[in-house]
Amino acid sequence: MRAALLPGAGEQPAAFCYQVNGSCPRTVHPLAIQVVIYLACTIGVLITILGNLFVVFAVSYFKVLHTPTNFLLLSLALADMLLGLLVLPLSTVRSVESCWFFGDFLCRLHTYLDTLFCLTSIFHLCFISIDRHCAICDPLLYPSKVTVRVALRYIVAGWGIPAAYTAFFLYTDVVERGLSQWLEEMPCVGSCQLLFNKFWGWLNFPAFFVPCLVMIGLYVKIFVVATRQAQQISALNQSVAGAVKRERKAAKTLGIAVGVYLVCWLPFTVDTLVDSLLNFITPPLVFDIFIWFAYFNSACNPIIYVFSYRWFRKALKLLLSREILSPRSPTIDLYHD
């Protein structure tokens, strides 16, 4: 990700990041504004960490939630939680101070983890869409086609592919040796712009949009099939009808999660492509807003679950009460009263 390194419109650089030649200019905000921004970012980071931590705990703790879909949700929540824990605190300091003060090693590691967790999220959302497509469109074969073992394969791919992809560009010299014509000049001292170049802007665009197009296509088909099922559901017995309704509810909820992901990430993704074509014309302040809007997506999924999943609300209620200490609590059926 690119740091907000230059002063925004109407602001003048009051200092430099370091007292050396070639240092990045630093925009110093009034103390009151700094406190407000730090407070807002801290609240967002805590919501991201605690909300996703609860998803990880609930799916791990309650045996009734040990399903392929929920294991994918657990892995997605883990990626979002680690983003809040390992990436967002340093991103907060960088955004407020307009400088990177943590050295080259942490800059590279921070960029790696940032890209890893974000790509892992979109891969998991794509795999969850495939899972919901199988559950709704092929319900009779779904239990045999999508098992826990298959879900674990999705999880390994969802982490492994982004990890290898990001490491290839960050920890090898391929970009420097073979793609020098795409690179901008070396950034000033106090920046952390390892991946921000024309080539990365072009590469980032399909990495975002190809999985998104897959998800949109699958959810359109899911919507069509679910609508047809709704017309036939009265002919089913009560137990089967309940299962079908539950699958449709899960598909709707995860469709909302995908929609929120698109809304949060679309501005940043489009901007990186436009900037690569127009020599990075986006003001740093605007670019920083796009970054944090994308980060905000990691806090959204637990909030969506609270309003959509009865089992999530019930698990949260148990966690906040002493009943969670009962020996029988892991076996409680969260799907029924």
C-alpha positions in Angstrom: 0.0 0.0 0.0 1.1 3.6 -0.6 1.6 5.8 2.4 0.2 9.3 2.6 3.5 11.1 2.2 2.8 14.5 0.7 0.7 17.3 2.1 -2.9 17.4 1.1 -4.7 20.3 -0.7 -4.2 23.5 1.2 -1.7 22.1 3.6 2.0 22.9 3.9 4.7 20.5 5.0 5.8 21.7 8.4 8.7 19.3 8.8 10.5 16.3 7.3 10.3 12.7 8.4 14.1 12.5 8.9 16.8 15.1 9.1 18.6 13.8 6.0 18.8 14.7 2.3 15.9 13.2 0.3 13.6 12.9 3.3 9.9 12.8 2.7 8.0 15.9 3.8 5.8 15.5 6.9 2.4 17.1 7.4 1.9 17.9 11.0 -1.7 18.1 12.1 -3.0 20.0 15.1 -2.9 17.9 18.3 -6.7 17.8 18.6 -7.0 16.4 15.1 -4.3 13.8 15.8 -6.1 12.7 18.9 -9.4 12.4 17.1 -7.9 10.4 14.2 -5.9 8.1 16.6 -9.1 7.5 18.7 -11.2 6.7 15.6 -8.6 4.3 14.2 -8.2 2.6 17.6 -11.9 2.0 17.9 -11.9 0.6 14.3 -8.9 -1.6 15.1 -10.6 -3.0 18.3 -13.8 -3.7 16.5 -11.9 -5.5 13.8 -9.9 -7.6 16.3 -12.6 -8.4 18.8 -15.4 -9.0 16.3 -13.4 -11.5 14.2 -11.9 -13.1 17.3 -15.4 -13.9 18.5 -16.2 -15.5 15.1 -13.0 -17.7 15.4 -13.9 -18.6 19.0 -17.6 -19.4 18.2 -16.9 -21.7 15.3 -14.0 -23.4 17.1 -15.9 -23.9 20.4 -19.4 -24.9 19.4 -19.5 -28.3 17.9 -22.7 -27.7 15.9 -20.8 -25.0 13.9 -18.2 -27.5 12.7 -19.3 -27.4 9.1 -17.4 -26.8 5.8 -18.9 -23.3 5.4 -18.2 -22.3 8.9 -14.6 -23.4 8.7 -14.2 -21.1 5.7 -15.8 -18.3 7.8 -13.4 -19.0 10.6 -10.4 -18.8 8.3 -11.8 -15.6 6.8 -12.2 -14.1 10.2 -8.7 -15.2 11.2 -7.3 -13.2 8.2 -9.3 -10.1 9.1 -8.4 -10.4 12.8 -4.7 -10.7 12.0 -5.0 -7.7 9.7 -6.3 -5.7 12.7 -3.7 -7.0 15.0 -0.6 -6.9 12.9 -1.2 -4.4 10.1 -3.6 -1.7 11.2 -1.7 -0.3 14.2 1.3 0.6 12.1 -1.0 1.8 9.3 -2.6 4.1 11.8 0.7 5.7 12.8 1.7 6.0 9.2 -1.5 7.7 8.2 -1.6 10.2 11.1 2.2 11.1 11.0 2.5 10.9 7.2 5.8 9.1 7.7 7.1 5.5 8.2 9.3 5.4 11.3 9.7 1.6 11.7 12.6 0.8 9.3 13.0 -1.1 6.1 12.6 -4.6 7.6 9.2 -3.8 9.1 8.2 -1.9 6.0 8.7 -4.9 3.9 7.0 -7.2 6.4 4.1 -4.8 6.9 3.5 -4.6 3.1 3.7 -8.4 2.9 1.2 -9.0 5.6 -1.1 -6.2 4.4 -1.3 -7.7 0.9 -1.4 -11.3 2.2 -4.4 -10.8 4.5 -6.3 -8.7 1.9 -5.9 -11.2 -0.9 -6.7 -14.1 1.5 -10.0 -12.4 2.3 -11.1 -12.2 -1.3 -10.0 -15.8 -2.0 -12.0 -17.0 0.9 -15.1 -15.0 -0.2 -14.7 -16.6 -3.6 -14.5 -20.1 -2.1 -17.5 -19.4 0.1 -19.4 -18.4 -2.9 -18.6 -21.7 -4.6 -19.7 -23.5 -1.4 -23.0 -21.7 -1.3 -23.5 -22.3 -5.1 -23.1 -26.1 -4.5 -25.4 -26.0 -1.4 -28.2 -24.2 -3.2 -27.9 -25.4 -6.7 -27.0 -29.0 -6.0 -28.4 -29.7 -2.5 -28.6 -33.5 -2.8 -24.9 -33.9 -3.7 -23.6 -31.1 -1.6 -22.9 -33.2 1.6 -20.7 -35.5 -0.5 -19.1 -32.9 -2.7 -18.2 -30.3 -0.1 -16.8 -32.0 3.0 -14.6 -30.7 5.8 -11.6 -32.1 3.9 -12.6 -30.1 0.8 -13.0 -27.0 2.9 -9.6 -27.4 4.4 -8.2 -27.6 0.8 -9.9 -24.3 0.0 -8.4 -22.8 3.2 -4.9 -24.0 2.3 -5.3 -22.6 -1.2 -6.8 -19.4 0.2 -3.7 -18.8 2.3 -1.0 -20.4 0.2 -1.6 -18.7 -3.1 -1.6 -15.2 -1.7 1.4 -16.0 0.4 3.4 -17.2 -2.6 2.1 -14.5 -4.9 3.1 -11.7 -2.5 6.4 -13.2 -1.5 7.4 -13.5 -5.2 7.1 -9.8 -5.8 8.3 -8.6 -2.4 11.2 -10.9 -1.6 12.7 -11.5 -5.1 14.4 -9.1 -7.5 12.1 -10.0 -10.4 10.5 -6.5 -10.4 13.8 -4.7 -10.2 15.5 -6.8 -12.9 12.8 -7.4 -15.5 10.3 -4.6 -15.0 12.4 -1.5 -14.4 10.5 0.4 -17.1 7.3 0.2 -15.0 8.9 1.5 -11.8 8.7 5.0 -10.5 11.8 6.8 -9.1 13.0 5.6 -5.7 10.7 7.0 -3.0 12.0 9.5 -0.5 13.4 8.6 2.9 10.6 7.9 5.3 8.2 6.2 2.9 7.1 2.7 2.6 6.1 2.2 -1.1 7.6 -1.1 -2.0 4.8 -2.2 -4.3 3.5 1.0 -5.5 4.5 1.2 -9.2 2.8 1.0 -12.5 3.2 -2.7 -12.9 1.6 -3.4 -9.5 -1.4 -1.2 -10.4 -2.1 -3.3 -13.4 -1.5 -6.5 -11.6 -3.6 -5.6 -8.6 -6.7 -4.9 -10.8 -7.3 -8.4 -12.2 -6.3 -10.0 -8.8 -9.3 -8.1 -7.4 -11.8 -8.2 -10.3 -11.4 -11.8 -11.5 -12.5 -13.3 -8.2 -15.2 -10.7 -7.9 -16.7 -11.5 -11.3 -16.7 -15.2 -10.3 -18.6 -14.3 -7.1 -21.1 -12.1 -8.8 -21.8 -14.7 -11.4 -22.3 -17.4 -8.8 -24.6 -15.3 -6.7 -26.7 -14.3 -9.7 -27.3 -18.1 -10.3 -27.9 -18.7 -6.6 -30.5 -16.0 -6.5 -32.3 -17.5 -9.5 -32.3 -21.0 -8.1 -33.3 -19.8 -4.6 -36.2 -17.9 -6.0 -37.4 -21.1 -7.8 -37.0 -23.1 -4.6 -39.0 -20.6 -2.7 -41.9 -21.3 -5.0 -41.6 -25.1 -4.4 -40.8 -25.0 -0.7 -44.5 -25.4 0.5 -44.4 -28.9 -1.1 -41.6 -30.1 1.1 -41.9 -31.6 4.6 -41.1 -29.3 7.5 -37.6 -30.6 8.3 -36.4 -30.4 4.7 -38.1 -27.0 4.3 -36.2 -25.7 7.4 -32.9 -26.9 6.0 -33.6 -25.2 2.6 -34.5 -22.0 4.3 -31.3 -22.1 6.4 -29.2 -22.6 3.3 -30.9 -19.7 1.5 -30.4 -17.5 4.6 -26.7 -18.3 4.7 -26.4 -17.6 0.9 -28.2 -14.2 1.4 -26.0 -13.2 4.3 -22.8 -14.2 2.5 -24.0 -12.4 -0.6 -24.3 -9.2 1.5 -20.8 -9.8 2.8 -19.6 -10.0 -0.8 -21.5 -6.8 -1.7 -19.9 -4.9 1.2 -16.5 -6.2 0.1 -17.0 -4.8 -3.4 -18.2 -1.4 -2.1 -15.2 -1.2 0.3 -12.5 -2.3 -2.1 -13.7 -0.9 -5.4 -12.5 2.7 -4.8 -9.0 1.7 -3.9 -8.7 -0.9 -6.7 -9.9 1.5 -9.4 -7.7 4.3 -8.1 -4.5 2.2 -8.2 -5.2 1.4 -11.9 -6.0 5.0 -12.7 -3.0 6.2 -10.9 -0.7 3.8 -12.8 -2.0 5.3 -16.1 -1.9 9.0 -15.0 1.4 9.1 -13.0 -0.2 8.9 -9.6 -2.4 12.0 -9.5 -4.5 11.0 -6.5 -3.9 13.4 -3.5 -2.3 11.4 -0.6 -5.1 12.3 1.7 -7.7 10.9 -0.7 -5.6 7.8 -1.3 -5.3 7.3 2.5 -9.1 7.5 2.8 -9.5 4.8 0.1 -7.0 2.6 2.0 -8.9 2.9 5.2 -12.3 2.4 3.5 -10.9 -0.9 2.3 -9.5 -1.8 5.7 -13.0 -1.1 7.1 -14.3 -4.2 5.3 -12.5 -6.4 7.8 -14.7 -5.0 10.6 -17.9 -5.4 8.6 -18.4 -9.2 8.5 -19.0 -9.8 12.3 -21.4 -6.9 12.2 -23.3 -8.5 9.3 -23.4 -11.8 11.2 -24.9 -10.1 14.3 -27.9 -8.9 12.2 -28.2 -12.0 10.0 -27.3 -15.1 12.0 -29.4 -16.2 14.9 -26.7 -18.7 15.9 -24.2 -15.9 16.0 -26.4 -13.8 18.4 -27.0 -16.8 20.5 -23.3 -17.7 20.7 -22.5 -14.1 21.7 -25.2 -14.1 24.4 -23.7 -17.4 25.8 -20.2 -15.9 25.7 -21.3 -12.8 27.7 -23.1 -15.0 30.3 -21.8 -17.5 32.8 -23.5 -20.3 30.8 -20.4 -20.5 28.6 -18.6 -22.0 31.6 -21.0 -25.0 31.6 -19.5 -28.3 30.5 -22.4 -28.8 28.2 -22.1 -25.5 26.4 -19.9 -26.7 23.5 -22.6 -29.2 22.5 -25.5 -26.6 22.6 -27.5 -26.6 19.4 -27.3 -22.9 18.4 -29.8 -23.4 15.5 -32.8 -24.2 17.8 -34.2 -22.7 20.9 
